Amino acid sequence: MTPTRRFVVQGTMAAALAGCGERRVQARESGRRPASLKAIADFPVGTCLATPYLEDPDRVALTLRHFNQITPEWEMKMERVLAEDGTFHFDAADVLARFCTTNGLRLHGTTLVWYAQDPVAFRRMIDDRQAFETGYRNYITAVVGRYRGLARGWDVLNEAVAEQGDGYRGGIWETALGPDYARLAFEISRDADPDAIRFINDYNLETNPAKLDAFQRLLDRLLEAGAPVGGIGTQTHLSIDLPPGQAGRAIKALARFGLPIHVSELDVSTRRQSWFATPGSGRLEKQARVVGEVAEAFMDLPRAQRYAFTVWGVRDKDSWLRRGPNRGDGGDEPLLFDDDGRPKPAYDSLCDAFEGRRR
Ligand code: XIL
């Protein structure tokens, strides 16, 4: 990607944001539901996207109407980029990068270092520290370098804090490189693209106070060690039984670092309510409350700290919570739009928060 493309993207976004105030006034006066999330926000509103969805015109249309930032759902993860023989494969990632440039969307890259990845190509080098570190450098440099000037930010370190909040999980990276693996990753990515914002990203920061504390200690430690961390991502995978007031606590706590904050993967599961609750009763309203609280806390941040507000999917049926090991009974409705793409109460509550109408 050439740096010039970046200016094309920024120019397009500036043009898109210019008409934003006018549309907001229209929506208010007529009392209508805002027709587009990105039109009422003065920060990027993101969603995840994967290449198979490009074949689905309804999803593409909803994506372009409401969102102006894309996080590849798995195309930029190591499992897709790095083959067993150590070669890099960017075909799928490039498709999404092109989708962003063609449509004037900002790109957010995820994820460079994640304990959950355990690739054969690195496992092979586990006893040769020198070779492992060279591979680590080459990988991060290649991925970040390829999208230099296009990816505005990168999740450099993903999910590094243990669930109990009593330690860190470095996976194969810490085993091979020692505790400095994280600082190293931030430095290598800075060298590969000094202008991208480098994020530390984690989940359950809203629900698990011990983990939130440990996350902050890790960030303090990294910053003290001089790691060029530039932003904080809170995934915000929540559920509707989250007690009132809790959703915004993490964002408020994280704001003290003064860094840009990314609500990076918001969804609110309707399934995990306590088993004796009346099935389904008020679930969409509860969901709307949680989404609204997150958005309000985000809106309370100083403008310079609002990196982006990202929802992890578009229609309920697209959600990762309906797939794989998380599928459950298949009945989850965690997103802003129903299976047919109709806005849900959570959409309205997000609009109210973005427009400052929830208070
Ligand atoms: C998930 C994707 O949604 C799935 O499609 C993929 O199979 C696995 O990853 N935390 C993260 C994200 O950091 O990368 C995960 O996304 C969701 C949990």
Residues whose N, C-alpha, C, O or C-beta is under 5 A from the ligand:
A	BS01	XIL	E73 W74 W320
